[in-house]
Amino acid sequence: MPRRDPRRATAAPFAFSLGLPDPVDEILAIAFEGVPQEAQDHAIDVLRAATERLTARLPARHPRK
């Protein structure tokens, strides 16, 4: 079994965060209720990789003023 990634620790009431806006993380937390931790970890890894690939394709944003 893979070791837990300490970067996933958050102050949120669930054990992961993709760094998305709070409502998105909250929706994912509800969706994962009752799902075994190993399945959650795999799904989070897939979502994180997809998010990174999508982010790499987007043009750089300028900071909001």
C-alpha positions as a printed NumPy array, in Angstrom:
array([[  0.   ,   0.   ,   0.   ],
       [  1.453,   3.414,  -0.938],
       [  2.451,   5.805,   1.804],
       [  0.225,   8.784,   2.514],
       [  1.35 ,  12.02 ,   0.865],
       [  1.807,  14.62 ,   3.665],
       [  1.065,  17.415,   1.169],
       [ -2.545,  16.257,   1.179],
       [ -3.075,  17.23 ,   4.796],
       [ -5.497,  20.133,   5.093],
       [ -7.463,  21.902,   7.76 ],
       [-10.6  ,  20.772,   5.936],
       [-12.786,  18.042,   7.447],
       [-11.635,  15.616,   4.751],
       [ -8.229,  14.167,   3.933],
       [ -7.483,  15.756,   0.578],
       [ -7.457,  18.935,  -1.415],
       [ -6.832,  19.558,  -5.078],
       [ -6.252,  23.228,  -4.417],
       [ -9.52 ,  24.081,  -6.12 ],
       [-12.04 ,  26.627,  -4.85 ],
       [-13.603,  25.533,  -1.564],
       [-17.006,  24.573,  -3.046],
       [-15.315,  22.152,  -5.463],
       [-13.301,  20.489,  -2.693],
       [-16.486,  20.285,  -0.591],
       [-18.399,  18.648,  -3.452],
       [-15.605,  16.096,  -3.878],
       [-15.607,  15.405,  -0.137],
       [-19.331,  14.652,  -0.25 ],
       [-18.883,  12.48 ,  -3.343],
       [-16.17 ,  10.456,  -1.583],
       [-18.122,   9.854,   1.648],
       [-18.088,   6.146,   2.401],
       [-15.569,   5.363,  -0.362],
       [-12.581,   3.297,   0.83 ],
       [ -9.428,   5.369,   1.385],
       [ -7.415,   3.474,  -1.245],
       [-10.048,   4.246,  -3.903],
       [-10.138,   7.891,  -2.78 ],
       [ -6.354,   8.114,  -3.062],
       [ -6.404,   6.699,  -6.59 ],
       [ -9.211,   9.019,  -7.717],
       [ -7.445,  12.027,  -6.196],
       [ -4.201,  11.109,  -7.968],
       [ -6.077,  10.872, -11.29 ],
       [ -7.857,  14.196, -10.705],
       [ -4.624,  15.894,  -9.654],
       [ -2.79 ,  14.645, -12.777],
       [ -5.644,  15.776, -15.02 ],
       [ -5.711,  19.179, -13.304],
       [ -1.954,  19.584, -13.798],
       [ -2.195,  18.618, -17.484],
       [ -5.069,  21.025, -18.065],
       [ -3.303,  23.821, -16.183],
       [ -0.18 ,  23.319, -18.292],
       [ -2.268,  23.87 , -21.442],
       [ -3.823,  27.119, -20.256],
       [ -2.174,  30.446, -20.995],
       [ -0.526,  32.153, -18.036],
       [ -2.909,  34.398, -16.144],
       [ -2.092,  37.83 , -14.924],
       [ -2.777,  38.427, -11.227],
       [ -6.083,  40.113, -10.524],
       [ -5.837,  43.71 ,  -9.465]])
